[in-house]
Amino acid sequence: MTQDFSDVLVIGAGVVGCAVAREVSRDALRVCVLEQAGDVAEGSTKANSAIVHAGYDAAPGSAKARFNVRGNALFEAWCRELDVPFVRNTSLVAAFGDRDLAALEALRLRGERNGVPGLRVLTRDEVRALEPNINRAVVGALLAPSGGICCPYGLTFRLAEHAAANGATFFFERRVVDVARAADGLWHVTTADGGVFRARAVVNAAGLYADELNNRVSAQKLSITPRRGEYLMIDKQYAGTFRATIFQVPTPLGKGVLVSPTVDGTLIVGPTAEDIGDKSDTRTTADGLRKVIESAARVWEQVPAGGVIATFSGLRAHGDRDDFVVGEAPDAPFFFNAAAMESPGLTAAPAVAVWLAEQIGRALDAQRATHYVQHTATWKPFREMTDAQRIAAIADDPSYGRIVCRCENVTEAEIRAAIRCRIGARTLDGVKRRTRAGMGRCQGGFCTPRIIAILCEELGLTPEQITKFGGGSSLLVTTPGARPATLGLSPERCESCVERREVCHD
C-alpha cells in the first residue's frame, strides 16, 4: 500500500524528530512522522538524565559544542512556550582531589571557548555553602549557572502536539525497513507492514537505528553503538537534598554518575556507561545498579536505598565519529541526518531542529505557512492548581474531583485529556508520561487498574487489549473458559465499584 505524498518525512518521534517536525511545520510544507514504537518518546528520550547541559564538556568546534550552547540558550523559551516544566538549577562538576581540580580548570577553559557563560571554579567552602549535603571530601567544583533540568518526554509530547496542530501527520508502529531514491526524484520509504511513503526530503532522526538508514543511502558510513546507562529514582521525601545537578569529572565514556533533582521533586542518580551489542537491551542489572550507588557515594555519601522507588536504564546512540552527524548527506540530496544524538542531544534538540528546518526550507524553496498556530492549549495538572482553581475545575468538569493516582494527585479528567488530545495516549506508559499517573512512590500499584479502565472506555477496547507500551506488552490475558476481565466496566452489575472508582471484584 502506498501512502500519500509528503514534502518532508521525519523518521523517529523522539525529542529530536518531534522538534524537527514542529520547526518544519512553520513552513507551508506537508510533514509526516514515522515511528516504529507505539508512541512518541519511546526510545532514548524516555530514559535519560533530563539535564539541560551548559556545554563545557564537548570539544571546541564540534557539532556537539555548537548545538549544545545554542540549544541551551533556546531551551527556556521553548519550554515556556510549550507549557513544559524547566528549572535553571545550575550545574556543578565536583572535584575530590588535586587531579580533579586540574581537570576543572581545563573544563572551564574549554567551556569558555565554547561560549558557555558564567563558568567559575569554586572553593570547597563555596561548594559546601551551596550544597551542604554534598560529600565532605569535596575540594572544589566548576559552577555552570546556565545548567538546567526539564521533562524530556513532556517536551516531546508537546512538540508533537504543536506539530500536529500545524498539519504534521504521525504514524506509529511503522518500522522503516528501506529508504531509496526513486527515478521520479522522490524518496520512497518502506515500512515493515508494506507501506511506502513518498517524500521530497527525509530527516533521519531514528536514534539508535540512524546508522542503518544513513548507510542505505550514503557511502559515508556511520556506526552507532548502544551505550546503556542505568539509573535510580529517589522518592520525593528527599526533595531539597540537592539543588544543583552535581556531576563528577568526566571520563572517556561520558559525564559519569550524577545526582540531580528533577522538575517533579524526585532525585535521579546515574547513569552507568556500558557499550553493548543489542539496540533493544534496556535491562537493569544488579552489577550496574551497584556501580551507580558506589559511584554516587562520592557525591552523596549515603544514597538512601530505602528511598529508591524505581530503577531503569536507557540507551544512548554513541556514534563512531564521537560527534553529532547533522545535515544533508553529501552524496544523498534531500536526505538530512540528525544522527548519533547522544548526550547532550536533549539540550541540542532545539538548535538542531531550527538549523535543520532552515536547511530543509531552503532546499525545498519553502514559504512560511500563512496560518501557523502559535500555541496549543493543554490541561493544567491538578497538583499545580490553587484551591480556588481546583474548585472551579471540578465545577466545570466533575471528573477533576476524582483522584486516580494518589501519589501524584492525578485526576480522571487529566487522564481522559491525555487520551483525547491530538497525539493521545494509547498505552499505560503513554498515560504515565503525559500525566505522571503511576510515576509516584507506589509505581502504579493503586492506580493501574483504574487507568486501564479509562483507556478501555476512551478507546473502545477490552482490558486484555491494553498494553504497557504497545507491541507485545499486554498487561492482562484471559485463560480459556474464564470470564473476561471487567475492571469496573460493567456498571449494570457493579455500580458501587464504578461509583467509588475501584476495581470490580464481582
PyMOL commands that set and color helices and strands:
alter all, ss='L'
color gray80, all
select helices_A, chain A and resi 15-24+44-46+63-82+98-114+124-130+152-165+207-217+236-238+286-296+305-307+345-363+382-384+387-396+398-401+412-420+428-435+448-459+463-465+495-499
alter helices_A, ss='H'
color red, helices_A
select strands_A, chain A and resi 6-11+31-35+51-52+86-87+91-95+120-123+140-144+148-150+169-172+176-181+187-191+196-204+224-234+245-248+258-261+267-270+274-275+308-319+325-328+335-339+403-405+410-411
alter strands_A, ss='S'
color yellow, strands_A
deselect
rebuild
show_as cartoon
